[in-house]
Amino acid sequence: MADLLASVEEKRRVFLEELKTAEEKASSPTGLPPVDVRALHVRWLGQKQGVVTELLAGLRTLSKEDKAPAGAAINRLKNDVEAALSSLEEKSLLFERLRKQQALAVDVTLPPRAPRVGRLHPLTVVRRRIESAFASLGYEVAEGPEVESDWLNFEALNFPPDHPARDAVDTFFVKGGGEGKDRLLLRTHTSPVQIRTMLAQKPPIRIVIPGRVYRKDDIDPRHSPVFHQMEGLTVDEGVTFANLKGTLAAFSRLLFTPETKIRFGPTFFPFVEPGVDVAVSCVFCSGTGAADGATCRPCSGSGWIEIMGAGMVHPNVLRNGGIDPEKYSGFAFGMGIDRIAFLLYGVPDLRLFFENDVRFLDRVWS
Ligand code: DAH
């Protein structure tokens, strides 16, 4: 009898150890598989070779008086094992549920994913830089349509009827765009907005005009059928060639570096007289003509890079804009925004601006 009671206590100790191990496993990240709970059940309470069942079988060997207390002890163990295993099963299911929830849960301590921020197109950045340089010199921004009349694009700007730019080979004419004065085309430059502005407002006029322009050019690294220009127009009383030069010199220093110089060369545009080609000291070699001991390629070693056309507004153009050339004078200029972008960023191929490859666009342009 004493042996049996001692054995019951020993089994209880073993059970508690096994229970502890199982509980630890239930709360661990791997969890306690339901088969393990079943195995414990079979091992302790199984009908055939369960530990408790075998203890009960041992009662047979005891005397009548010993049976009652020994039986009570074994039953206590049996009840305790039953209760412990059913609570183990519940706990292990609960932990399983918690693990699943955690897997789905949001970890609020993780750093957030950086949002994908869009960027301005490099040509937009350059346009704004040119605009703000002129804004600081007192200029406003004006715009005009991309489908323009033949009259405003050519005629009013003093183009003679046989000028090569008026050839269908060079210009996109709009089908069904009418005859004579009503003929429509995709503007070949931003200059027609000079006339539009003069017709709409009286001097003093100080405007810059950004916009898309179109020419029948094949695409190559330096040509595109669509590109961008920035036009400028100043009309007032007593505007001189010196004002033109001073304005463009100030602009070039603002846009490039304070050391930038400008150079005028004579040329012809029908809407100005005199007309000039404007060059700036080369931004790649600081005007020295040499870079890394070799001839500077962008300026071909000359130290100068042409950036725009300019001149004093032709009296016929002022007249076509409804302005009296006896009273007023003015100057105008026009540059390629894409070309300025090449000078500011060294982008060697115009096509990069139009292909919209994000690997190119994603860079920081400033
Ligand atoms: N419109 C000319 C072009 O597209 C550029 C230009 C030259 C504009 C001289 C002007 C100017 O206003 O005065 O080539």
Boltz pocket constraint, residues with backbone or C-beta under 6 A from the ligand:
constraints:
  - pocket:
      binder: B
      contacts: [[A, 188], [A, 189], [A, 190], [A, 191], [A, 231], [A, 232], [A, 269], [A, 271], [A, 272], [A, 276], [A, 308], [A, 309], [A, 310], [A, 311], [A, 332], [A, 333], [A, 334], [A, 335]]
      max_distance: 6.0
